[in-house]
């Protein structure tokens, strides 16, 4: 590594010396000196453009192929397949344009290098060309934007009625998880009710809150729709689950949502990747403060039968802390008492 850095440093020194020499030459020409720019140096510069083009292209393709598996993670959700298709179509369109324009960018300096007997042509305007390079990108980009908008509208639309509801709340610096209980309806919350024992700010006067329960990990069933209801308690956060192709900002005061259907269990993904320690995860992709790096939550995808068994075994907030029911309505207290008796 040190040898590489030394080599780069030496190359930079020689480059600086060469540029100083070139600047001096150009300054002398501007001042009216008879000293002309050497044709040999122009040929060298023109050739260097071609060398850089070839070298950088080889490096680009080599690195992209070598690291492909590291940035193209396996897909584990239905909408992730659509997202990947959109990504690769966009990559193909923009990649082709990028290659064509940059090949021309580096070839032209070689083809049109300075020559004393060459005179630049005057070509200020062409209506046909302007219509083409305005209309074609406009049509292509419109197609990409519309297809992306359709996919986005689908995943942010109301989830199916049978979707499993999970609330994810971001705070500095952790994710707190809340599940709707047997009624599959999350209870109300209010930031003014946040306390040391009620981190979610749940309004336990709402009867729908009685059976809500927390979980240290996000457990979801394979092949069934899951709705993430997302919010933030303090600053901007962002829910990111790369294998699900899921990313949605958590905004204070503005709840967001994202629904999807997982297609591979954690066990299946461990077998596919050959990594027995593999776990799906949620990370925060919004720089939310000094502890941003620690915002990691495990997602465990299991078979539906295993999920139902796990779900039935969970204890509600009130069962874990009966004092939370204090001050609730008579109806809520009665339901809570039934839960505690079942406990």
Secondary structure, 3 states (H helix, E strand, C coil): CHHHHHHHHHHHHHHHHHHHHHHHHHHHHHCCCCCCCCHHHHHHHHHHHHHHHHHHHHHHHHHHHHCHHHHCCCCCEHHHHHHHHHHHHHHHHHHHHHHHHHHHHHHHHHHCCCCCCCCCCCCCCCHHHHHHHHHHHHHHHHHHHHHHHHHHHHHHCCCCCCCEEEEEEEECCEEEEEECCCCCCCCCECHHHCCCCCCCCECCCCHHHCCCEECCCEEEECCCEEEEEEEECCCCEEEEEHHHCEEEEEEECECEEEEEEECCCHHHHHHHHCCCCCCEEEEECCCCCCCHHHCEEEEEEECHHHHHHHHHHCCCHHHHCHHHHCCCCHHHHHHHHHHHHHC
